Amino acid sequence: MNNSARLLYSILLVISFALLAFFVGQHPINSFDLAISRWVQQSHQPILDQVMIMISAFGNVAIAFCCMAITAILFFVFKFKREAWFTIAISFTGLFTFVLKRLFSRPRPTEEYVTIIENYRNNSFPSGHTLSYVVFFGFMILLMRRLTTVPNYIRRSVSIFSYLMFIAGPLSRIYLGAHWFTDILGGFLIGALYLLHLYYYYKKS
């Protein structure tokens, strides 16, 4: 991707996020979000609840940081120093999440509207879990395509797991009643913007 294309994609992502943020600000509770949450939550089962809790745990601050640290250490150990440093750079997504949540101050879904399986106290928009999943697992998917010296079974295993988490992670947040769909979409847009620049500078370096 050249610099012009990167700039164009960045502008589109920023505009999309701004429009979404305006919509959320005007309609913090809306029929669109309600319909999706009720559809996702229509078949609760105890086993599925636990599976979704486990999937969602990867986005919790402490666990997400440990995953990044362990991944970076493994890259360092096996002499992939550049990949290690860029993996560490993913940790700065936490700062974006903190600032944006404070800026928009959207309340979490409540039991009046959805089934709450896990309670969270901080604000809802955008989804920090989703942002983290998009950047971390998205970067792992892209790396596994480029690191051809890594054994195929490792690349394939990491890619499959990352794809699953990339999809199931955000979905789990709606299922658990922790986020609205528009929170997920907001996290995806900011995550895609961060990943776009992270991977661009990774290839450039």
C-alpha positions in Angstrom: 0.0 0.0 0.0 1.4 3.4 -1.0 1.2 6.5 1.1 -1.7 8.0 -0.9 -3.8 4.9 -0.4 -3.0 4.9 3.3 -4.0 8.5 3.6 -7.3 7.8 1.8 -8.2 4.8 3.9 -7.3 6.8 7.1 -9.6 9.6 6.1 -12.5 7.2 5.3 -12.0 5.5 8.7 -11.9 8.8 10.6 -15.0 10.1 8.8 -16.9 6.8 9.4 -16.0 6.9 13.1 -17.0 10.6 13.4 -20.4 9.9 11.8 -20.9 6.9 14.1 -19.9 8.8 17.2 -22.4 11.6 16.2 -25.1 9.0 15.8 -24.3 7.4 19.1 -24.2 10.7 20.9 -27.7 11.6 19.5 -29.1 8.1 20.1 -27.3 6.3 22.9 -30.2 3.8 23.1 -31.6 3.0 19.7 -33.7 0.3 18.0 -30.9 -0.8 15.8 -28.6 -1.8 18.7 -31.5 -3.3 20.6 -32.5 -5.5 17.7 -29.0 -6.9 17.3 -28.4 -7.4 21.0 -31.7 -9.3 21.3 -30.9 -11.4 18.2 -27.4 -12.3 19.5 -28.7 -13.1 23.0 -31.8 -15.1 22.0 -30.2 -18.5 22.8 -28.4 -18.3 26.1 -27.0 -21.5 27.5 -24.7 -22.0 30.5 -22.0 -23.7 28.5 -22.1 -21.0 25.8 -22.0 -18.3 28.5 -18.7 -19.7 29.9 -17.2 -20.0 26.4 -18.0 -16.4 25.7 -16.6 -15.3 29.0 -13.3 -17.1 28.2 -13.2 -15.6 24.7 -13.9 -12.1 26.1 -11.2 -12.5 28.8 -8.5 -12.1 26.1 -9.5 -8.4 25.9 -9.3 -7.7 29.6 -6.4 -5.3 30.3 -4.2 -7.6 32.4 -4.7 -10.6 30.1 -4.3 -8.6 26.9 -1.1 -7.1 28.2 0.3 -10.5 29.2 -0.6 -11.9 25.7 1.3 -9.0 24.0 4.3 -9.4 26.4 4.5 -13.1 25.9 4.2 -12.8 22.1 6.9 -10.1 22.1 9.2 -12.2 24.2 8.8 -15.1 21.9 9.6 -13.0 18.9 12.7 -11.7 20.7 13.8 -15.2 21.7 13.5 -16.4 18.1 15.4 -13.4 16.7 12.3 -11.6 15.2 13.3 -8.3 16.9 11.4 -6.0 14.6 8.2 -8.0 15.0 8.7 -7.9 18.8 8.9 -4.1 18.9 5.8 -3.7 16.8 3.9 -6.1 19.0 4.9 -4.0 22.0 3.5 -1.0 20.1 0.1 -2.6 20.2 -0.1 -1.8 23.9 -0.7 1.9 23.1 -4.2 1.0 22.0 -5.1 1.1 25.7 -4.4 4.8 25.7 -6.7 5.4 22.8 -9.4 3.4 24.5 -9.1 5.4 27.7 -9.2 8.8 26.0 -12.1 7.9 23.7 -14.3 6.4 26.4 -13.8 9.5 28.5 -14.6 11.7 25.6 -17.9 10.1 24.6 -19.0 8.8 28.0 -21.7 6.4 26.7 -23.3 4.3 29.4 -23.1 0.5 29.2 -26.2 -1.5 28.3 -28.4 -2.1 31.3 -30.7 -5.0 32.4 -33.7 -2.9 31.3 -32.7 -3.6 27.7 -30.4 -6.7 27.6 -29.3 -9.7 29.6 -26.1 -8.8 31.6 -23.8 -11.8 32.1 -20.7 -9.7 32.9 -20.7 -6.3 34.5 -18.3 -3.5 33.6 -18.1 -0.1 35.2 -16.3 2.0 32.6 -18.0 3.7 29.6 -19.2 1.8 26.6 -18.1 3.6 23.4 -16.0 2.5 21.6 -15.3 -1.1 22.6 -11.8 -1.4 23.9 -11.9 -5.2 23.7 -12.8 -4.9 20.0 -10.0 -2.4 19.3 -7.6 -4.7 21.0 -8.7 -7.8 19.1 -8.6 -6.1 15.7 -5.1 -4.7 16.2 -3.5 -7.7 18.0 -5.0 -10.6 16.2 -5.2 -8.7 12.9 -1.4 -8.0 13.2 -0.7 -11.7 13.9 -2.7 -12.7 10.8 -0.7 -10.3 8.7 2.6 -11.4 10.2 2.0 -15.0 9.6 1.6 -14.3 5.9 5.0 -12.6 5.8 7.2 -14.7 8.1 7.8 -17.5 5.7 10.7 -18.8 7.7 8.3 -19.8 10.5 7.2 -23.5 10.2 3.9 -23.8 8.3 2.1 -25.6 11.1 2.8 -22.7 13.5 1.8 -20.1 11.0 -1.4 -22.0 10.2 -2.3 -22.5 13.8 -1.7 -18.9 14.8 -3.7 -17.7 11.8 -6.7 -19.9 12.5 -6.8 -19.0 16.2 -6.4 -15.3 15.3 -9.2 -15.4 12.8 -11.5 -17.1 15.3 -10.7 -14.5 18.0 -11.0 -11.6 15.5 -14.6 -12.7 14.8 -15.7 -14.3 18.1 -14.1 -11.7 20.4 -16.3 -8.7 19.4 -19.4 -11.0 19.2 -18.8 -12.1 22.7 -19.1 -8.5 24.0 -22.7 -8.3 22.6 -23.6 -11.7 23.9 -22.4 -10.9 27.4 -24.4 -7.7 27.4 -21.2 -5.6 27.8 -21.6 -3.6 24.6 -23.9 -2.4 21.9 -23.2 -3.2 18.3 -22.3 0.4 17.6 -19.7 0.2 20.4 -18.2 -2.8 18.5 -18.3 -1.0 15.2 -16.5 2.0 16.8 -13.8 -0.2 18.2 -13.4 -1.9 14.9 -13.0 1.4 13.0 -10.4 2.8 15.4 -8.7 -0.6 15.5 -8.5 -0.8 11.7 -7.0 2.7 11.6 -4.3 1.8 14.2 -3.6 -1.5 12.4 -3.4 0.2 9.0 -0.6 2.5 10.3 1.1 -0.1 12.4 1.4 -2.5 9.5 2.4 0.2 7.1 5.4 1.3 9.3 6.2 -2.3 9.9 6.6 -3.0 6.2 8.4 0.3 5.6 11.0 -0.4 8.3 
